[in-house]
Amino acid sequence: MSVFAQRNTPTNEHSAHAVGLTETRVVLDQLRDYTRIQRAIEYLDERYRSQPQLSDVAGAIGLSEYHFQRLFRRWAGVSPKRFLQCLTVEHAKTALLQGHSVLHAAIDAGLSGPSRLHDHFVSLEGMTPGEYGTGGEHLTISYGIHASPFGWCFMAATDRGLCRIEFVDEADDVRPLAVIEAEWPAATLEHDPDATGAVASQIFEPHSEATEPIKLAVTGTNFQVQVWRALLRVPPGCLVSYQSIAGAIGRRGAERAVGRAVGQNPIAYLIPCHRAIRKSGVLGNYRWGASRKKAILGWEATQAQLPAAS
């Protein structure tokens, strides 16, 4: 069974997308692990000037140093020390240089075609003005909430592709659904976690074998879509500055506008806005929480360093 198996016991119209009572043990362990990782990162952020020992961090989240080591190896595949090294400014600056080189290569190749994410192709296209103008009339949007390595994840999709991914803190969080209802008032909304769960597995399960590209159907200005296409070119383990993105799309000097477009990204993780940081190497804030951004970046960096599975 997939670790993204979801519950299907709706209680009312507004909480029908919430996950029910049959999670697998793997899902619960994964969510518990991420919660502890997040707490450890927050503890370190609050006390970075005093450089706490790993034993201090372990104690703060209620674990022995031995079990703290096991937690990180189970979740990230590496030791806490190695994971935390991936969150330093020095490491970020190296990753920024790599990301800059990637985007320069993308300029030569063009930004319009499908891009690679892990072992999958991702294609991005905008919703048509007609669809947006009618408020989504005749459009059906399926949605569900699923477990991920970084907490609960709300996903919504049309027959043309995913239109929204958001991280949420609770399995019954209705806020993303309210955003979709406001954006597409004439659309038909269906709680269908089977449909979105298949894509969740494709995105988050390591080494999953996809037979079809992951399709994204988003709403945004031409400028926003250009920024999101550029982000899709930045592979795991690399970072990119707002300045580099502006240069890649031919809008030098538009760093602030790029930053706004990054912050308005409707597809968390898959359009990797978490890989956009300040050119100083400071990781900065994140729409779905600064600690989650660090958890994702640390996890991706360590996965990129691990030997490929045979």
N, C-alpha and C positions, 0 to 999 in steps of 0.2 A: 504494500500500500504506500502511496505517495506520502511524504511528510507534509504535504500540503492538503491532505484530506480535510474536508470541512464538514461542519455540522449543518443539518438542514431541518431545524425545528422552529419555523417562524411562529412568533407569538402575536404580532399585529402588523399592520401595514407599514409602520415606520421602522420596526426592528426586524423585519423579515429577512434582512441580509445578514443578521448577526449569526455567528457560528453557534451551533447547538451543543449537545451534551456528549458527543461521541468522538472527541479528539483522540488521536492516537498518543501513546506515551511519548513517541518521538517528537511530536509537535509540541507537547507540553514541556519536554526537556529543552527543546530548542528555544522556546520563548523564555523559559526561566534562565537559560544561559545568556541570552541577549540582555535580559534585564540586569543581570549581575555585571556583565561587561559594561553596560551603560553607566551603572552606578560607580564602577571602578574608574571610568574615564572622568566622570564628574568629580570624584574625590581627588583625582590627580590635578584636574583643572583648578580646583579651589586651593590646592596646596602646592602648586608647582614651584613656588619660590623656596620652599623648604626641602624639596627633592625627597619625598617620603620613600622609604624602603618598600619592597614588594610585600614584606610581611605586614607592614602597616596597612597597605591597600587591601590585602587579603582579610585582615581583621576587620576593616571597616565595612566589608560586605558580608561578614559573617562566615568566612571560610578560613581553614588553615592554609598555610603557604603551599602545602602539598596539594590540597584540593583546588587551590587557586591555579596552580600550574596545570592540573588536569583539565580544569574548566577551559583555559585558553587553548590547550592542545586539542580538545574536543571541538571547540568552536572555530578556531582559526588555523589549527594545524601546526602552530609554533608556540614557543614559550612566551610568557608575558613580556619579558625583557625585549625579545625580538619584535613583538607586536608594537610595543611602545616606541621603539626606535623608528618605526615607520610613521610616527606622528610628530617627529621633531621638525623644526624649521630647516635644518640642514638636509634632511631627507626630502622635504617638500621642494627645496630649491633644485635638487637633482632631478626630481620627477617633473618639475616645471620645464627644465631644459629638454627633457625627452618629449613632453607634450608639445612644446614649441616646434620641434623638428617634425613631429607627426603632422601638425597642422600645415606646415610649409609643404610637405609632401602632398597633403590633401588639396592644396591650392593647385598644384600641377595636375593632379588627377581629376579635379572638379569635385564639387560638394553635392552634386545632385543625385548621384546613384546610390544604391543600397550600401550600407556600411556594415562592418563586422562588429559584433558584440559577443565576446567569448567565442563559441563555436557556431553562432547563428547569424544570419543576415537580418538586418533591420531595415525596413523601408518606411519612409515618412512622407505623408502627403497631407495637405490641408483640406478641411471640410470646404465644400463649395459655398460661395456667397448665397446661393439659393437655399441650401439647407439651413444656413445660419439665419437668413432673413425670415424664414417661416417658423423659426423657433424649434426646428426639428420635426416638423409635421411629416408623418409617414416614416419617421426614424424610430427604430427599436434599439434601446440601450439596455444591455444585460449587465448585471453587477453582482459582486460578491466580496466578502472579506476573507483573506487567507493568511496563514502563517508564513513568515519569511525569516531568514537569518537575522533580520533587523526589526523584528516585531510584527504586529499586525499590519496588513497591507490591503487597502481598498482598491478594487480594480473595476473598471467599466469599459465595455466594448460594444461597438456596432458591427454590422456585417462587413464593414470596410477596415476594421482594425480597432485597437485599443484607443480610447479617447481620454482616459484618466487613470493614473495610478497615484495613490497618496498613502503615506504611512500614517497610521492612527495608533493611539495609545490603548484603545479598548476595542474588543471585538464587536461591540454594539454601537460604535461611534457613527452617528447619522450625519455628521457635518459634511463629508464629501458628497453624500447623496443630495443634500440641500443645495449645494453648489450646482450640481448637474440639473436639478429641477429648475433652478433659476436661469441657467444658461440655455436649457432646452425645454421650455415650458410646454411645447406641443408634442414632445416625444413620448413614446410609450416606454416606461421603465419596468424592467422585469428582473426579479431576483432569480438569478440563474448561476449559482456558484460552480456548477459543473462546467459551464462554458468558460468562465474566467479562470477556474482552477487549472484547466489544461494549459493555459498560457502561463499561469504562475509557476507551474512545474517546469515549463520550458525555460523560463527566465532564471529561476533561482536554484534549481537542482543542478549540482555540478555534473558536467559531462552528459547531460541529457541529450539524446539524439533527436534533433528536430528535422522533420521532413519538409516543412514549409517555413518561409521567412516570417518573422514577427512583424506584423503590419501595425502602423500607428496612423490614426486619423485624428488630426488636431485642429483646433481653431487658433488662429493667431495672425498678426500682420506679416507681410512679406519679410520685414526685418527680423521679427521674432523667429520665424521659421528658418531663416538663414542661420541665426545663432544656434538654434536647436540642431540643425544639420551639422554644424561645425562641432558641437559637443559630441555627436554620435561618432566622430572620427577619433576621439580621444580614448585609447584603450585602457583597460584596467592597469593600475600601477603607474600611470602617467597622470600629470596634472597640467592645467593650462591657465594662464592668466587672462583677465578680461581684455587686456591690451592685445594679447596674441589672437584672441578670437576676433576682435575688431579688425586687426590686420588681415586675418584669413578671409573675412567676408568683404574686404575692400572698403572698410569704414574706419580708417585710422583716426584716432582722437575721439571715438565714440564709446569709450570704456564705460561711462556711466549708463548709457543706453543699453549696452551689452549686459551690464549688471542687472538692470531692470528686467530684461528679457530672460536672463537666467533665473531670476526670482519668480517669474511668471510661468515657468515650465510646468505643464500639466501632467507630465509623465515622469514621476519620480523614478530614480535608479536607472531605468532603461534609457532615457535621455539623461546622461550622467551630469546633471548640473552640480552634483557634489564634487566633481573633479575640477571645477572652476574656483580658483582661489586668488588672493592678492599676489602681485608679483614679488612682494616682500617675503613670501613663504608662509605667512600667517594664514591658517586654514579658514578662519572667519566663520560667519554665521551660516545657517541653513534653514530653509523654510520649515523643515520637519525636525528641527532641533540640532544644535551644534554638536551635542554628544553623539547623536545618530550619525552625523556627517563623519566624525572622527572614527566611529566604529566601522562604517562602510569603507572609508579610505584605508584604515589599518587592515581590515579583512582583505580587501582587494590587493593591497600591496603584498601581503603575506602569501595570498594564493598565487600571485604572479611569480613569487620566488620559489614556490614549492615545485619539486620535480613532477612532471606529468605522470598520470596514472598509467600503468602498463596495461 
